[in-house]
């Protein structure tokens, strides 16, 4: 068993890495989806790539969560259930709904995602399975749990409905890219990414612990640069792109 001191030291280093990577990602366009290039080496099909790269998060989180000695209470099962629900959607439901047959992503991107999911799954699974103080069922009445749950559910709704709107642009065998309209697309170019950020900020508020906040930190470090890349791409590709639309934060960024 890893001591709490060793664990916390490693976790701070992990969070420090997110801070270091954030400005790097602001300067680099990660090559998958609409930004895919052939310069990052061998590729894999999008659908298989999503499954392979997200699987470690669920597997490792589940292993440490259930093998650890911490008593599993209703709040802990809610943390576990919302975490795995997101990743099962990303692993299975989302790829099955994709209509871009034949699209691929670089194996390098899959590898980087696996690297993140291994460590993120470990830090959160080990904490909730082995180290966390007890979450009594009365935690469900804590204002931070309630506020976090509302934020998480709102984020999930924004994320999934925005994904669906993007997928629906390819209905009827349509190919290529189009400007999405309606819903949160009225305000930002990447509401699906905004929704995911809100999800993990809400999850962090619900559980109110350092590893869950590290997840929220990593999510922002990864998705804010991606949203900015998407926004620049839309504005460059479509001369009539809505000028009032922001990248990721309505009315601000």
C-alpha positions as CSV (number, residue, x, y, z in Angstrom):
1,X,0.0,0.0,0.0
2,X,1.3,3.5,-0.9
3,X,1.6,5.9,2.0
4,X,-0.6,9.0,1.9
5,X,2.5,11.2,1.9
6,X,3.9,9.5,-1.2
7,X,0.6,9.6,-2.9
8,X,0.0,13.3,-2.3
9,X,3.6,14.2,-3.4
10,X,3.0,12.3,-6.7
11,X,-0.4,13.9,-7.1
12,X,1.1,17.4,-6.8
13,X,3.7,16.5,-9.4
14,X,0.9,15.2,-11.6
15,X,-1.0,18.5,-11.2
16,X,2.2,20.5,-11.9
17,X,2.6,18.6,-15.2
18,X,-0.9,19.8,-16.2
19,X,0.2,23.4,-15.5
20,X,3.4,22.9,-17.6
21,X,1.5,21.3,-20.5
22,X,-1.2,23.9,-20.8
23,X,0.9,26.6,-22.4
24,X,2.4,24.0,-24.7
25,X,-1.0,22.9,-25.9
26,X,-1.8,26.6,-26.6
27,X,0.9,26.6,-29.2
28,X,0.3,23.1,-30.7
29,X,-2.7,21.9,-32.5
30,X,-3.3,18.3,-31.5
31,X,-3.9,16.3,-34.8
32,X,-7.1,14.5,-34.6
33,X,-10.7,15.1,-35.7
34,X,-10.8,18.0,-38.0
35,X,-7.1,18.7,-37.3
36,X,-5.9,15.3,-38.3
37,X,-2.6,15.3,-40.3
38,X,-0.3,12.5,-41.5
39,X,2.7,14.0,-39.8
40,X,2.2,12.2,-36.5
41,X,2.8,8.7,-37.8
42,X,0.6,5.6,-38.0
43,X,-3.1,6.0,-37.5
44,X,-6.0,3.8,-36.2
45,X,-9.7,4.0,-36.9
46,X,-11.5,6.6,-34.9
47,X,-14.0,4.2,-33.4
48,X,-11.4,1.7,-32.2
49,X,-9.2,4.6,-31.1
50,X,-11.9,6.0,-28.8
51,X,-12.5,2.6,-27.2
52,X,-8.8,1.7,-26.7
53,X,-7.8,5.0,-25.2
54,X,-10.7,5.4,-22.8
55,X,-10.8,1.8,-21.5
56,X,-7.8,2.2,-19.1
57,X,-9.7,5.0,-17.2
58,X,-12.6,2.7,-16.3
59,X,-10.5,-0.4,-15.7
60,X,-8.0,1.2,-13.4
61,X,-10.4,3.3,-11.6
62,X,-12.7,0.3,-11.0
63,X,-9.8,-1.9,-9.9
64,X,-8.6,0.4,-7.1
65,X,-12.0,1.5,-6.1
66,X,-13.3,-2.0,-5.5
67,X,-10.1,-3.6,-4.2
68,X,-9.5,-0.9,-1.6
69,X,-10.6,-1.3,2.1
70,X,-12.5,2.0,2.2
71,X,-16.1,1.4,3.1
72,X,-18.3,2.0,0.1
73,X,-21.2,4.4,0.9
74,X,-23.9,5.9,-1.3
75,X,-21.8,9.1,-2.0
76,X,-18.8,6.9,-3.1
77,X,-21.0,4.8,-5.4
78,X,-22.3,8.1,-6.9
79,X,-18.8,9.3,-7.6
80,X,-18.0,5.9,-9.1
81,X,-21.2,5.8,-11.2
82,X,-20.9,9.3,-12.7
83,X,-17.2,8.7,-13.5
84,X,-17.8,5.4,-15.3
85,X,-21.0,6.7,-17.0
86,X,-19.0,9.4,-18.8
87,X,-16.3,7.0,-19.9
88,X,-18.7,4.3,-21.1
89,X,-20.4,6.9,-23.2
90,X,-17.0,7.9,-24.7
91,X,-15.9,4.3,-25.1
92,X,-19.0,2.8,-26.6
93,X,-22.1,5.0,-27.2
94,X,-20.3,8.0,-28.8
95,X,-18.2,5.9,-31.3
96,X,-21.2,3.9,-32.3
97,X,-23.0,7.1,-33.1
98,X,-20.2,8.5,-35.2
99,X,-21.1,8.7,-38.9
100,X,-17.6,9.5,-40.3
101,X,-16.7,6.1,-41.6
102,X,-13.1,5.6,-42.5
103,X,-11.8,8.5,-40.4
104,X,-8.7,7.8,-38.4
105,X,-6.6,9.3,-35.6
106,X,-2.9,9.0,-35.0
107,X,-1.7,6.2,-32.7
108,X,0.4,8.8,-31.0
109,X,-2.7,10.6,-29.8
110,X,-4.2,7.3,-28.6
111,X,-1.0,6.6,-26.7
112,X,-1.0,10.0,-25.0
113,X,-4.7,9.5,-24.0
114,X,-3.9,6.1,-22.5
115,X,-1.0,7.7,-20.6
116,X,-3.4,10.3,-19.1
117,X,-6.1,7.8,-18.4
118,X,-3.8,5.4,-16.6
119,X,-2.6,8.1,-14.2
120,X,-5.9,9.8,-13.8
121,X,-7.7,6.4,-13.2
122,X,-5.0,5.5,-10.6
123,X,-5.0,8.8,-8.7
124,X,-8.8,8.9,-8.3
125,X,-9.4,5.1,-7.9
126,X,-6.6,4.8,-5.3
127,X,-7.9,7.7,-3.4
128,X,-11.5,6.6,-3.2
129,X,-10.5,2.9,-2.7
130,X,-7.7,3.2,-0.2
131,X,-7.1,6.7,1.3
132,X,-10.3,8.8,1.4
133,X,-11.8,9.7,4.8
134,X,-15.3,8.3,5.2
135,X,-18.2,9.8,3.2
136,X,-21.2,9.4,5.4
137,X,-24.6,9.3,3.6
138,X,-25.3,12.7,5.2
139,X,-22.7,14.0,2.6
140,X,-25.6,14.0,0.1
141,X,-27.1,17.0,1.9
142,X,-23.9,19.0,1.8
143,X,-24.3,22.3,-0.2
144,X,-21.1,21.5,-2.2
145,X,-22.4,18.1,-3.1
146,X,-25.7,19.4,-4.2
147,X,-24.2,22.3,-6.2
148,X,-21.6,20.0,-7.7
149,X,-24.3,17.5,-8.7
150,X,-26.3,20.2,-10.5
151,X,-23.1,21.4,-12.3
152,X,-22.2,17.8,-13.3
153,X,-25.7,17.1,-14.7
154,X,-25.8,20.4,-16.5
155,X,-22.4,19.6,-18.0
156,X,-23.4,16.1,-19.1
157,X,-26.5,17.5,-20.7
158,X,-24.6,20.2,-22.6
159,X,-21.9,17.7,-23.6
160,X,-24.2,15.0,-24.9
161,X,-26.7,17.3,-26.7
162,X,-23.9,19.2,-28.3
163,X,-22.2,16.0,-29.5
164,X,-25.6,14.9,-30.9
165,X,-26.0,18.2,-32.8
166,X,-22.5,17.8,-34.3
167,X,-23.3,14.2,-35.3
168,X,-26.6,15.1,-36.8
169,X,-24.8,17.4,-39.3
170,X,-23.7,14.2,-41.1
171,X,-27.2,12.8,-41.4
172,X,-28.3,11.5,-44.8
173,X,-24.8,10.6,-45.9
174,X,-23.6,14.2,-45.8
175,X,-19.8,14.6,-45.7
176,X,-17.5,17.4,-44.8
177,X,-17.9,20.1,-42.1
178,X,-20.7,22.5,-41.5
179,X,-21.4,25.4,-39.1
180,X,-23.5,24.1,-36.2
181,X,-26.4,26.3,-34.9
182,X,-28.7,26.2,-32.0
183,X,-28.4,25.3,-28.3
184,X,-25.1,26.3,-26.7
185,X,-23.6,26.7,-30.2
186,X,-25.3,30.0,-30.2
187,X,-22.7,31.2,-27.7
188,X,-19.6,29.1,-28.2
189,X,-17.8,27.0,-30.9
190,X,-17.2,24.0,-28.6
191,X,-20.1,23.6,-26.2
192,X,-19.4,19.8,-26.0
193,X,-16.0,20.7,-24.5
194,X,-17.5,23.3,-22.2
195,X,-19.9,20.6,-21.0
196,X,-17.1,18.2,-20.2
197,X,-15.3,20.9,-18.3
198,X,-18.4,21.6,-16.3
199,X,-18.9,17.9,-15.7
200,X,-15.6,17.4,-14.0
201,X,-15.7,20.7,-12.1
202,X,-19.1,19.5,-10.7
203,X,-17.6,16.0,-9.9
204,X,-14.8,17.8,-8.1
205,X,-17.2,19.9,-6.1
206,X,-19.3,16.8,-5.2
207,X,-16.4,14.8,-3.8
208,X,-14.4,17.9,-2.6
209,X,-10.9,16.2,-2.7
210,X,-7.6,16.9,-4.2
211,X,-7.5,14.1,-6.8
212,X,-10.9,15.0,-8.3
213,X,-9.8,18.6,-8.5
214,X,-6.6,17.4,-10.3
215,X,-8.9,15.8,-12.9
216,X,-10.8,19.1,-13.4
217,X,-7.5,20.9,-13.7
218,X,-6.2,18.4,-16.4
219,X,-9.6,18.7,-18.2
220,X,-9.3,22.4,-18.5
221,X,-5.6,22.3,-19.5
222,X,-6.5,19.9,-22.3
223,X,-9.8,21.1,-23.5
224,X,-9.4,24.9,-23.4
225,X,-6.6,24.9,-26.0
226,X,-8.5,22.4,-28.1
227,X,-11.6,24.7,-28.1
228,X,-9.4,27.6,-29.1
229,X,-8.1,25.5,-32.0
230,X,-11.6,24.6,-33.1
231,X,-12.7,28.2,-33.0
232,X,-9.8,29.4,-35.1
233,X,-10.5,26.6,-37.5
234,X,-14.1,27.5,-37.9
235,X,-13.4,31.2,-38.4
236,X,-10.7,30.4,-41.0
237,X,-12.8,27.8,-42.9
238,X,-16.2,29.7,-42.9
239,X,-16.2,33.4,-43.9
240,X,-19.8,33.7,-42.6
241,X,-19.0,32.2,-39.2
242,X,-20.9,34.0,-36.5
243,X,-18.7,36.8,-35.2
244,X,-20.3,37.0,-31.8
245,X,-19.7,33.4,-31.0
246,X,-16.8,32.7,-28.5
247,X,-14.6,29.7,-28.3
248,X,-15.4,28.0,-25.0
249,X,-16.8,30.5,-22.4
250,X,-19.9,32.4,-23.4
251,X,-19.3,36.2,-23.9
252,X,-15.7,35.9,-22.5
253,X,-13.3,33.5,-24.3
